[in-house]
């Protein structure tokens, strides 16, 4: 077993050796390339597993709808733990057809971390924070969902049929593919490969940018102090940044946290408001701008409130981690 692991390490070390020989590249570019390339194999296996789960629900779309209708927000926060935004796109289109409540939609959106959490494994010292993040986001998602549904009574009955539901699966998800195309056999391995490549590019470009800025400031600590890492204002800024409807948003937040440029409360606030392409799908298909603005506002308030609560109660994270260890 040790020999196998040694061979794997030798193979994974080849890109680092080759890149280090490229003397024409700046060091911050080399670092970004090496870090991003070394993470590719693990990302592919992760996205392949996610692909199998997506395929199951797409082949049994009636089961997905049944679970959403029966369990609502509970199912929303549970399925949204999976690190991708396809379910948020489906939830948004379901909401525009009045198939789910506003609270259930918010449960899907708030619990979504998109592609941020897998990147935390780049620094194993930060990986244990993943479980507290999931727990907090699930709790916040449920609280907001039930409060919103209690405040806004949902009256309109479900009128969708199977054909209308299948039409929703033609919406674009991550990597600009149609959700329904996952059922095609080539997508079993092609889409994970495309997703992995996109993540590699997002990670490389974000890391290169961060490394360049850090180099300009002299150190990550100097940059962190410049953007007020110890201030609640950074938490608010993180929540606002998370609203940007793009997959690269969660990637940039995760890498900034790993580099020590933003605080954990800021990272968490951004993850609460990050929805991948979910918010984009909502705005695209719903003509009611007031409702879109309300949902966005609720997301922002939830993100800021969660981030500030943790900012002033950081011992809560330590408590959760100690409970999990026991």
KOLZALO-583063 format. One record per residue (C-alpha): residue number from 1; x, y, z; chain. Coordinates in pm, 1 decimal, decimal comma, always signed. Each point is the difference from the previous one (the first is absolute). Layout:
BEGIN
> k / xx / yy / zz / c
> NUM / X / Y / Z / A;
...
***
This chain:
BEGIN
> k / xx / yy / zz / c
> 1 / +0,0 / +0,0 / +0,0 / A;
> 2 / +285,3 / +235,5 / +87,6 / A;
> 3 / +161,4 / -68,7 / -337,9 / A;
> 4 / -325,7 / +84,4 / -179,6 / A;
> 5 / -30,2 / +327,4 / +190,1 / A;
> 6 / +362,3 / +79,1 / -78,4 / A;
> 7 / -60,2 / -58,9 / -372,0 / A;
> 8 / -308,1 / +222,6 / +12,7 / A;
> 9 / +201,2 / +276,9 / +166,0 / A;
> 10 / +270,2 / -34,3 / -265,3 / A;
> 11 / -255,0 / +28,3 / -280,2 / A;
> 12 / -168,1 / +299,5 / +162,3 / A;
> 13 / +340,2 / +160,7 / +44,5 / A;
> 14 / +71,6 / +3,1 / -374,9 / A;
> 15 / -204,1 / +317,2 / -76,2 / A;
> 16 / +169,1 / +183,5 / +287,8 / A;
> 17 / +344,8 / -98,1 / -129,5 / A;
> 18 / -79,2 / +104,7 / -358,0 / A;
> 19 / -157,1 / +331,1 / +102,4 / A;
> 20 / +292,0 / +81,8 / +230,4 / A;
> 21 / +230,5 / -25,6 / -302,7 / A;
> 22 / -190,3 / +277,3 / -179,8 / A;
> 23 / +227,4 / +284,7 / +103,7 / A;
> 24 / -191,2 / +248,7 / -216,0 / A;
> 25 / -308,7 / -28,6 / +224,0 / A;
> 26 / -32,9 / +219,7 / +311,1 / A;
> 27 / -1,9 / -189,8 / +329,9 / A;
> 28 / -360,3 / +95,6 / +77,9 / A;
> 29 / -111,8 / -153,2 / -332,7 / A;
> 30 / +199,6 / -316,9 / +69,6 / A;
> 31 / -156,1 / -32,1 / +344,5 / A;
> 32 / -351,4 / +44,1 / -141,2 / A;
> 33 / +62,1 / -256,7 / -275,6 / A;
> 34 / +150,1 / -262,7 / +230,4 / A;
> 35 / -275,0 / +36,3 / +260,7 / A;
> 36 / -277,3 / -15,0 / -259,9 / A;
> 37 / +141,6 / -294,6 / -196,6 / A;
> 38 / +64,3 / -213,1 / +309,0 / A;
> 39 / -367,2 / +31,7 / +95,1 / A;
> 40 / -136,3 / -120,6 / -336,3 / A;
> 41 / -18,6 / -379,8 / +71,6 / A;
> 42 / -193,5 / +44,4 / +323,8 / A;
> 43 / -239,9 / +248,1 / -160,8 / A;
> 44 / -77,7 / -239,1 / -284,7 / A;
> 45 / -89,6 / -287,2 / +233,3 / A;
> 46 / -216,9 / +234,9 / +207,0 / A;
> 47 / -188,9 / +133,5 / -301,8 / A;
> 48 / -41,2 / -350,8 / -139,7 / A;
> 49 / -170,8 / -105,7 / +325,0 / A;
> 50 / -220,9 / +310,5 / -15,9 / A;
> 51 / -85,6 / -87,4 / -360,5 / A;
> 52 / -133,9 / -339,0 / +107,3 / A;
> 53 / -224,5 / +162,3 / +261,0 / A;
> 54 / -130,1 / +253,1 / -252,6 / A;
> 55 / -68,1 / -273,4 / -253,8 / A;
> 56 / -201,1 / -195,8 / +257,6 / A;
> 57 / -228,6 / +294,2 / +76,6 / A;
> 58 / -38,0 / +94,7 / -365,7 / A;
> 59 / -105,3 / -354,1 / -87,6 / A;
> 60 / -240,7 / +9,7 / +293,5 / A;
> 61 / -117,7 / +360,7 / -26,2 / A;
> 62 / -336,2 / -95,3 / +151,4 / A;
> 63 / +184,7 / -114,3 / +312,8 / A;
> 64 / +185,2 / +332,2 / +13,4 / A;
> 65 / -328,1 / +192,8 / -29,6 / A;
> 66 / -166,3 / -226,2 / +256,0 / A;
> 67 / +280,4 / +56,6 / +251,7 / A;
> 68 / -9,1 / +376,5 / -55,9 / A;
> 69 / -377,1 / +12,3 / +45,2 / A;
> 70 / -4,2 / -226,2 / +305,7 / A;
> 71 / +303,5 / +126,8 / +190,3 / A;
> 72 / +43,3 / +349,8 / -147,1 / A;
> 73 / +281,7 / +188,3 / +170,0 / A;
> 74 / +133,9 / -313,4 / +172,1 / A;
> 75 / +65,7 / -165,1 / -334,9 / A;
> 76 / +132,2 / +328,4 / -137,9 / A;
> 77 / +274,4 / +38,8 / +260,4 / A;
> 78 / +87,8 / -370,1 / -16,8 / A;
> 79 / +48,0 / -18,2 / -378,0 / A;
> 80 / +174,1 / +338,9 / -10,7 / A;
> 81 / +290,2 / -134,3 / +205,2 / A;
> 82 / +122,8 / -150,9 / -328,5 / A;
> 83 / +262,8 / +247,2 / -131,3 / A;
> 84 / -155,4 / +116,1 / -328,1 / A;
> 85 / -281,2 / +234,2 / -105,4 / A;
> 86 / -218,6 / -216,9 / -226,5 / A;
> 87 / -259,9 / -57,6 / +270,3 / A;
> 88 / -22,4 / +373,2 / +65,9 / A;
> 89 / -75,1 / +58,2 / -369,5 / A;
> 90 / -275,0 / -263,9 / +12,1 / A;
> 91 / -140,9 / +148,2 / +322,6 / A;
> 92 / -5,4 / +348,7 / -152,7 / A;
> 93 / -188,8 / -117,3 / -307,6 / A;
> 94 / -239,3 / -199,6 / +219,7 / A;
> 95 / -65,9 / +314,3 / +202,3 / A;
> 96 / -75,8 / +209,1 / -308,8 / A;
> 97 / -262,9 / -264,0 / -88,4 / A;
> 98 / -136,6 / +22,4 / +356,8 / A;
> 99 / +86,1 / -361,6 / +74,2 / A;
> 100 / +184,2 / +78,3 / +324,3 / A;
> 101 / -26,8 / +269,7 / +263,4 / A;
> 102 / +224,5 / +301,4 / +35,5 / A;
> 103 / +139,1 / -148,4 / +320,3 / A;
> 104 / +90,3 / -328,2 / -169,0 / A;
> 105 / +180,5 / +189,8 / -275,1 / A;
> 106 / +197,8 / +194,8 / +260,1 / A;
> 107 / +91,2 / -327,1 / +173,6 / A;
> 108 / +150,1 / -122,3 / -329,1 / A;
> 109 / +184,6 / +327,4 / -59,8 / A;
> 110 / +136,6 / +58,9 / +351,2 / A;
> 111 / +129,0 / -355,1 / +45,1 / A;
> 112 / +183,9 / +11,7 / -334,5 / A;
> 113 / +377,3 / +40,2 / +23,4 / A;
> 114 / +55,0 / -64,2 / -370,8 / A;
> 115 / +365,2 / -100,1 / -56,7 / A;
> 116 / +150,5 / +159,3 / +310,6 / A;
> 117 / +14,6 / -287,8 / +247,7 / A;
> 118 / +208,1 / -248,1 / -207,8 / A;
> 119 / +269,2 / +266,8 / -39,5 / A;
> 120 / +52,8 / +9,2 / +376,8 / A;
> 121 / +177,0 / -335,3 / -33,1 / A;
> 122 / +285,4 / +189,5 / -165,4 / A;
> 123 / +102,5 / +88,1 / +355,1 / A;
> 124 / -69,2 / -297,2 / +226,7 / A;
> 125 / +28,1 / +222,8 / +307,1 / A;
> 126 / -312,9 / +184,0 / -120,7 / A;
> 127 / -192,6 / -314,4 / -103,9 / A;
> 128 / -150,8 / -66,3 / +348,3 / A;
> 129 / -194,0 / +326,5 / -32,4 / A;
> 130 / -216,2 / -156,9 / -274,1 / A;
> 131 / -234,9 / -180,9 / +239,6 / A;
> 132 / -75,3 / +310,7 / +213,0 / A;
> 133 / -65,4 / +194,3 / -322,6 / A;
> 134 / -250,8 / -261,2 / -117,9 / A;
> 135 / -171,6 / -13,8 / +340,0 / A;
> 136 / -31,2 / +378,6 / +24,1 / A;
> 137 / -127,8 / +38,3 / -356,8 / A;
> 138 / -257,5 / -277,0 / +48,8 / A;
> 139 / -126,1 / +158,7 / +322,1 / A;
> 140 / -14,5 / +348,0 / -154,0 / A;
> 141 / -171,7 / -138,5 / -310,3 / A;
> 142 / -270,8 / -168,5 / +206,6 / A;
> 143 / -56,1 / +299,0 / +228,7 / A;
> 144 / -32,0 / +243,7 / -289,6 / A;
> 145 / -220,1 / -240,7 / -199,1 / A;
> 146 / -251,8 / -54,3 / +277,4 / A;
> 147 / -4,8 / +365,7 / +103,5 / A;
> 148 / -62,7 / +111,4 / -358,4 / A;
> 149 / -271,5 / -259,5 / -59,3 / A;
> 150 / -162,7 / +102,7 / +326,5 / A;
> 151 / +10,9 / +367,8 / -95,8 / A;
> 152 / -109,4 / -51,8 / -361,6 / A;
> 153 / -279,5 / -254,9 / -23,0 / A;
> 154 / +30,8 / -195,4 / -322,8 / A;
> 155 / -346,9 / -40,2 / -152,2 / A;
> 156 / +40,9 / -85,4 / -366,8 / A;
> 157 / -54,5 / -367,6 / -79,7 / A;
> 158 / +241,1 / -215,8 / -198,0 / A;
> 159 / -111,0 / -11,6 / -363,3 / A;
> 160 / +304,2 / -149,6 / -172,5 / A;
> 161 / -11,5 / -328,3 / -188,0 / A;
> 162 / +285,8 / -232,8 / -90,5 / A;
> 163 / +69,0 / +165,8 / -336,2 / A;
> 164 / +33,6 / +340,7 / +162,6 / A;
> 165 / +237,1 / -143,0 / +258,8 / A;
> 166 / +213,9 / -156,0 / -271,4 / A;
> 167 / +10,7 / +335,6 / -178,0 / A;
> 168 / +170,0 / +146,2 / +306,5 / A;
> 169 / +281,1 / -250,3 / -48,3 / A;
> 170 / +97,3 / +175,8 / -321,6 / A;
> 171 / +134,2 / +289,9 / +204,8 / A;
> 172 / +376,9 / +63,0 / -9,8 / A;
> 173 / +188,1 / -100,9 / +313,0 / A;
> 174 / +371,4 / +3,1 / +75,8 / A;
> 175 / +241,8 / -27,1 / -294,8 / A;
> 176 / -283,6 / +137,9 / -219,3 / A;
> 177 / -143,2 / -347,2 / -68,0 / A;
> 178 / -371,6 / -79,1 / +9,1 / A;
> 179 / -101,6 / -180,5 / +317,0 / A;
> 180 / -186,0 / -266,7 / -196,5 / A;
> 181 / +309,7 / -93,2 / -205,4 / A;
> 182 / +149,0 / -168,7 / +306,0 / A;
> 183 / -220,3 / -298,2 / -85,7 / A;
> 184 / +207,6 / -58,7 / -315,8 / A;
> 185 / +269,1 / -262,4 / +51,8 / A;
> 186 / +302,6 / +212,0 / -110,1 / A;
> 187 / -80,7 / +250,6 / +274,9 / A;
> 188 / +80,5 / -261,9 / +260,4 / A;
> 189 / +365,0 / +80,2 / -54,4 / A;
> 190 / -1,6 / +302,4 / -232,4 / A;
> 191 / -182,7 / +239,2 / +230,9 / A;
> 192 / +218,6 / -81,8 / +304,5 / A;
> 193 / +300,5 / +55,8 / -227,3 / A;
> 194 / -138,0 / +333,5 / -121,8 / A;
> 195 / -91,1 / +101,9 / +354,3 / A;
> 196 / +348,6 / -92,0 / +121,1 / A;
> 197 / +163,3 / +199,9 / -280,3 / A;
> 198 / -217,5 / +303,9 / +76,5 / A;
> 199 / +85,8 / -28,3 / +368,0 / A;
> 200 / +368,6 / -25,5 / -88,1 / A;
> 201 / -23,0 / +321,1 / -203,9 / A;
> 202 / -203,8 / +181,5 / +267,6 / A;
> 203 / +245,6 / -110,6 / +268,4 / A;
> 204 / +311,6 / +80,0 / -201,2 / A;
> 205 / -115,9 / +347,5 / -107,1 / A;
> 206 / -128,7 / +86,5 / +348,3 / A;
> 207 / +319,2 / -124,3 / +166,3 / A;
> 208 / +219,5 / +183,3 / -249,6 / A;
> 209 / -193,3 / +321,4 / +63,8 / A;
> 210 / +13,5 / -42,0 / +378,6 / A;
> 211 / +371,1 / -86,8 / -5,7 / A;
> 212 / +71,5 / +304,6 / -216,3 / A;
> 213 / -191,7 / +233,1 / +233,1 / A;
> 214 / +162,0 / -154,5 / +308,7 / A;
> 215 / +341,7 / +49,5 / -160,9 / A;
> 216 / -85,3 / +363,5 / -62,5 / A;
> 217 / -91,4 / +50,9 / +366,6 / A;
> 218 / +307,1 / -186,1 / +122,1 / A;
> 219 / -189,3 / -272,4 / +187,3 / A;
> 220 / -344,8 / -149,8 / +51,4 / A;
> 221 / -14,5 / +160,5 / +346,0 / A;
> 222 / +53,5 / +346,1 / -146,8 / A;
> 223 / -278,8 / -56,8 / -253,8 / A;
> 224 / -228,7 / -141,1 / +269,9 / A;
> 225 / +51,8 / +306,3 / +218,4 / A;
> 226 / -56,1 / +229,0 / -297,1 / A;
> 227 / -341,6 / -152,3 / -69,0 / A;
> 228 / -85,4 / +3,9 / +372,5 / A;
> 229 / +7,2 / -369,0 / +88,2 / A;
> 230 / -72,8 / +80,4 / +365,7 / A;
> 231 / -295,1 / +225,2 / -78,2 / A;
> 232 / -371,8 / -86,0 / -30,7 / A;
> 233 / -1,1 / +212,5 / -316,4 / A;
> 234 / +188,1 / -277,3 / -179,5 / A;
> 235 / -278,3 / -240,9 / +99,9 / A;
> 236 / -257,7 / +225,0 / -165,8 / A;
> 237 / +218,1 / +29,9 / -310,7 / A;
> 238 / +36,5 / -379,4 / -13,6 / A;
> 239 / -377,5 / -47,4 / +8,5 / A;
> 240 / -45,1 / +252,1 / -281,9 / A;
> 241 / +276,1 / -162,8 / -207,2 / A;
> 242 / -165,8 / -340,2 / +41,3 / A;
> 243 / -308,1 / +123,3 / -185,2 / A;
> 244 / +191,0 / +9,5 / -330,2 / A;
> 245 / -174,2 / -277,3 / -202,0 / A;
> 246 / +302,4 / -189,5 / -125,1 / A;
> 247 / +182,5 / -321,1 / +92,9 / A;
> 248 / +330,7 / +185,0 / +33,9 / A;
> 249 / -141,5 / +198,0 / +294,5 / A;
> 250 / +13,6 / -294,8 / +239,7 / A;
> 251 / +342,8 / -99,7 / -133,0 / A;
> 252 / +144,0 / +345,5 / +65,1 / A;
> 253 / -150,1 / +11,9 / +351,1 / A;
> 254 / +150,5 / -338,9 / +87,3 / A;
> 255 / +345,5 / +88,9 / -132,2 / A;
> 256 / -1,6 / +338,7 / +173,4 / A;
> 257 / -82,8 / -178,7 / +325,7 / A;
> 258 / +274,9 / -258,8 / -54,0 / A;
> 259 / +250,3 / +279,7 / -63,7 / A;
> 260 / -101,7 / +168,9 / +325,1 / A;
> 261 / -121,6 / +311,5 / -179,5 / A;
> 262 / -357,7 / -16,1 / +130,8 / A;
> 263 / -127,1 / -118,3 / +337,1 / A;
> 264 / -213,0 / -306,9 / +62,1 / A;
> 265 / -312,8 / +209,6 / +77,0 / A;
> 266 / +48,9 / +181,2 / -333,0 / A;
> 267 / +42,4 / -331,0 / -179,6 / A;
> 268 / -313,8 / -137,7 / +164,2 / A;
> 269 / -203,1 / +312,5 / -79,3 / A;
> 270 / +101,1 / -31,3 / -364,5 / A;
> 271 / -90,9 / -369,5 / -8,2 / A;
> 272 / -348,3 / +71,1 / +136,5 / A;
> 273 / -72,8 / +239,6 / -287,1 / A;
> 274 / +180,8 / -204,9 / -267,1 / A;
> 275 / -249,1 / -185,2 / -220,6 / A;
> 276 / +204,9 / -87,8 / -307,9 / A;
> 277 / -236,5 / +49,5 / -292,5 / A;
> 278 / -310,0 / -41,7 / +216,3 / A;
> 279 / -70,8 / +371,2 / +43,5 / A;
> 280 / +73,8 / +61,1 / -367,7 / A;
> 281 / -259,5 / -262,4 / -99,5 / A;
> 282 / -255,4 / +164,5 / +228,7 / A;
> 283 / +49,4 / +347,9 / -144,4 / A;
> 284 / +2,2 / -138,5 / -354,0 / A;
> 285 / -336,2 / -175,3 / +24,2 / A;
> 286 / -196,7 / +206,3 / +249,0 / A;
> 287 / -135,9 / +331,1 / -123,3 / A;
> 288 / -96,5 / +114,5 / +349,7 / A;
> 289 / +294,0 / +226,5 / +77,2 / A;
> 290 / -136,5 / +78,7 / +346,6 / A;
> 291 / +2,2 / -368,0 / +95,4 / A;
> 292 / +351,5 / -44,7 / -139,2 / A;
> 293 / +118,0 / +301,2 / +198,3 / A;
> 294 / -167,7 / -133,8 / +315,6 / A;
> 295 / +168,7 / -340,6 / -28,7 / A;
> 296 / +336,9 / +164,8 / -68,3 / A;
> 297 / -50,2 / +231,7 / +298,7 / A;
> 298 / -87,0 / -292,8 / +228,3 / A;
> 299 / +312,1 / -183,5 / -118,3 / A;
> 300 / +212,9 / +306,3 / +71,2 / A;
> 301 / -146,0 / +51,7 / +347,4 / A;
> 302 / +44,7 / -370,1 / +80,6 / A;
> 303 / +362,3 / +12,4 / -115,2 / A;
> 304 / +83,9 / +315,4 / +194,6 / A;
> 305 / -180,7 / -119,3 / +314,0 / A;
> 306 / +171,7 / -340,5 / -8,5 / A;
> 307 / +342,7 / +149,6 / -62,6 / A;
> 308 / -33,3 / +261,3 / +274,1 / A;
> 309 / -133,7 / -256,4 / +248,3 / A;
> 310 / +306,7 / -218,2 / -55,3 / A;
> 311 / +226,1 / +308,2 / -2,9 / A;
> 312 / -104,4 / +80,2 / +356,7 / A;
> 313 / -28,2 / -365,6 / +109,8 / A;
> 314 / +299,5 / -177,3 / -153,6 / A;
> 315 / +14,2 / -234,0 / +300,0 / A;
> 316 / -309,9 / -168,1 / -144,6 / A;
> 317 / +210,7 / -149,3 / -281,2 / A;
> 318 / +247,4 / -140,2 / +251,4 / A;
> 319 / -288,0 / -148,6 / +198,5 / A;
> 320 / -147,5 / -169,9 / -307,7 / A;
> 321 / +338,0 / -142,3 / -99,9 / A;
> 322 / +66,3 / -134,4 / +351,4 / A;
> 323 / -345,1 / -163,3 / +7,9 / A;
> 324 / +66,1 / -169,3 / -333,7 / A;
> 325 / +336,8 / -131,6 / +119,9 / A;
> 326 / -159,0 / -148,5 / +311,7 / A;
***
